[in-house]
Amino acid sequence: MLTSMPFARPQDLGPSVAIVTKVNRIQDQLVKKHDVELHMHVNRLEIAPQIYGIRWVRLLFGREFPLQDLLVVWDALFADSITLDLVDYVFVAMLLYIRDALIASNFQTCLGLLMHYPPIGDIHTLLHKALFLRDPKNNPRPANYQFQQNLDYYKTRGADLVNSTR
């Protein structure tokens, strides 16, 4: 994929460009595939995935979860595959987890949610969703496929939310 860049110098194809390409692909292809409305909203607000996604991917979600949950995420990522392709789907599952809050929010609130990811109830549910998104034929549909949002948390953050979930 990176070699298709015409007139690219070798130094232009380093890790910095690779991670930008990765987060762009996640938002422009995977998020769009799984939730067109969310994809359109984030694009309408002009929130580039590099703003939040580089930190998510580069640190393997190290700043987004408490240590106990992070260890579970890392166990899942490293046990799954040497290529760490599950990272892309954890990224998408995280966006879908806060989907309703993002869609109901303006630029500032969305950015706040993405840069200070809210606590989640059960990290295993998020990982099951990521596995299902990656391969729905070989992974069971999560029991709570549509996540319920922690509305009290968002309200204290100043988000203007609707009370409906998908």
ABEGO torsion letter per residue (X at the ends): XAAABBGBBAAAABAAAAAAAAAAAAAAAAAAAABAAAAAAAAAAGBBAAAAAAAAAAAGGAAABBAAAAAAAAAAAAAABAAGAAAAAAAAAAAAAAAAAAAABBAAAAAAAAABBBBBABAAAAAAAAAAAABAAABBBBABABBBBBAAAAAAAGBBBBABBX
